[in-house]
Amino acid sequence: MASLGVHVKRHKVTIVGSGNWGSTISKVIAENTRAYPQLFEEEVQMWVFEEQVTIPKTSRHFDAGSELCITPQPLSLIINRLHENVKYLPGITLPSNVVANPSLPDAVKDSTILIFNLPHQFINRICESLHGKILPYARGISCIKGIEVDESGVTLLSEQIGRKLGIYCGALSGANIASEIAQGKWCETTIAYDPPLMDSRHPTPIGTPHGGSPSASTINLVDPSGEPRKRSARLTPLPADYPPLNHENVRHLFHRPYFHVQMTSDVAGVSLGGALKNIIALAAGWVDGLGWGDNAKSAVMRIGILEMVKFGKTFFGDTVHTSTFTEESCGVADVVTSCMGGRNFRCAKMSIERCMSIDEVERLELNGQKLQGTSTAVEVNLLLRGRGMENDFPLFTAVHNILQGNVKPEQIPELIEPKDS
């Protein structure tokens, strides 16, 4: 247990984001900063995008005579007084060491660990606001599912954050429904963190999935061109008076009796699993809406997982491990969960049952939120079409063509059936 030794300094943790998932992760992490005082400062800062909130009458905190219930109040004030995010995670008590902070620069001040948990469309703006405000040796974990895809290639959100801030950033993804985790219902997740060699004075133990941790300075998970790997950001070493951020200590930050963590170094595989499963879920929703049953959904999931593996190997080469998709929560488990009841699955199923487009269902059912599967399918097809690879990914291509109205969901079996060479 060398990594639990005494160090001059401890890591300060900030959660960047305070929605349903961000509040849930803040609960998990705040419990662990208390459990490991040798490693982490107890207080956990949670940045809140400030808004005025009225406590609903259905809330356990509603009191008609309270100033908090008479007029709208700042969300950060409500969280700090009631220790509950009444808007985004109602009914769940947050540990008292979670401090909601509406000032982003103040929330991240002196933090060595930044946990990013916000809608992916805000990443660029948040990173611009953070530029010059964070410690140069800070490290990050992205809990944001998704990827950026265009004709030139694939960019992982963790790498996008890392490049813009000049820090190393890993990724967390899995079959993780926030409300269930917040209630303490058991689940698993996968964290991909490939510690920069300069930070790993206590190496990752042998036996960790996919082996130890090579130098992150030799890995570039963005460029799919196959060129020699280059450093995507010039990193500042973590000072020696902090505990090392190796797999063991990162796991200590997240692992709970109800939230089991598997560590890996496969950042690309973990990130791709969290994004591509949404395309598969759309196809599963359509076949379920058609009444084809569980056999059809299983076939869609099997083929989808194969295409996830193929996509990873095609665009990220040997940095991606097949087992990430077939053995980890971020792969097969997340596909199964998403194809059983995720929002992409539900909306696709309703589009069949109601005889309307999936865009109409999204508008009626999601209260302004957007499906990730539809946008990811379009972006992935743009990349595949540009490289003449549509036929190599028949399920991904079929989903895109259904969304565009070129084919019908009833044609899925023939569209994804292997063609004779």
Residue, then its C-alpha position, 0 to 999 in steps of 0.5 A: m500500500a505504498s501509494l497510501g503513504v504520507h505526503v506533504k500535500r493532498h489532492k483537491v477535487t473539483i466537479v465541473g458540472s452539477g446536473n443529474w450525473g454531475s451531482t451523483i458523481s459528486k456524492v460518490i467522490a465526496e464519500n471517498t475523500r472522507a474515506y481516504p484523508q491521506l490522499f484527498e482533501e475532504e471538501v469537494q467543490m462542485w461548479v454550478f451553472e447558476e440559475q434561479v430555482t423554486i423548491p417544488k411543493t412535492s419536495r420533502h423540503f417544501d415549507a410554505g413559510s420558508e424564504l427558500c420556497i416563497t421566491p426563486q433562489p440561486l441553485s447553489l444556495i439551495i444545494n449548500r443549505l439543503h444538501e440536495n440538488v432539488k432540480y436535477l437530483p431530487g430526493i438524494t442527500l449530498p454529503s455535507n462536504v460537497v460545496a456548490n460554487p457558482s464561480l468556475p475560477d473559484a471552484v477549480k482554484d488549487s484543484t489537482i483533480l478536475i472531474f468534467n461532467l456537463p453537456h458535451q456542447f459546452i466543453n469548448r466554452i468551459c475550457e476557454s473559461l478555465h484557461g490560465k485558471i487551473l494548476p498546470y499539473a492538474r489532471g482530469i477525468s471526463c464523465i461525458k459520453g460522446i465523441e467528435v467526428d468529422e471527415s478528418g477523423v475522430t476526437l475523444l472528448s477527453e483529448q479535446i479537454g486535455r489539449k485545450l487545457g494542456i493537461y492529461c485527461g482520462a475517461l469514465s463510462g459504463a452502464n451507469i444510470a445516475s438516479e440508480i447510483a445516487q440511490g446506492k443501487w449496485c453497478e459497475t463502471t470503467i475508468a480509463y486513465d493512462p497515467p503519464l510516466m512522470d506521475s507514476r512513481h508507484p507504477t500501476p500494479i501488474g495484473t491491472p487489465h491491459g497491463g501497466s501504464p506506458s508513457a502518455s507522452t507517447i500516445n495520441l488518441v486523436d489522430p486516426s491517420g496512423e502517423p507516429r504517435k505524438r504528444s497531444a499536450r506538453l504536460t507539467p509533472l505532478p509535484a512529488d509532494y502529492p500522492p501519485l495519480n496511478h490506477e490504485n489512487v484513481r480507483h480510490l477516488f471513485h470506487r464505492p460498495y455500490f459503484h464498482v470500478q474497473m481500471t484500464s489504460d484504453v481511453a479510446g475504447v472506453s470513450l468509443g463505447g459510451a458514444l457508439k452504443n447510442i447508434i445501436a440503441l436506435a436500431a434496437g428500439w426500432v426492432d422492438g417497436l416493430g414487435w420482433g422480440d428479444n431475439a431481434k434485439s439480441a442480434v442488433m446488439r451482437i452486430g453492433i458490438l462487432e462494429m464498435v470493435k471494428f471502428g475502434k481498431t480502424f481509427f485507433g489501431d493498437t491503442v484500442h483493446t477488443s476486450t474493452f468492448t466485450e468484457e467491460s461495463c463501458g462496452v457490452a454492459d452499456v450496450v445492453t442497458s441502452c438497448m433495454g430502456g435508454r432514451n435513444f431506445r425509447c424514442a426509436k421505439m415510440s417513433i414506430e408505435r406512433c408512426m412519427s419521425i424520431d425528431e418529432v418524438e424527441r421534441l415531444e418527449l425530451n423537454g428540449q434535450k437532444l438524442q445523442g444517437t441521432s447526431t452520432a450516427v450522422e457524424v459517423n456516417l460522414l466519416l465512413r462515407g468520406r473514406g468509402m467504408e459504409n459497407d464495412f459498417p452495415l448496422f451504423t450505415a443502416v441506422h443513418n439511412i433510416l434516420q434520413g428516410n432512405v430506407k425503413p426500419e423493416q429493412i434492417p435484417e437485409l441491410i445488415e446481412p453479410k454480403d457475398s464477396 
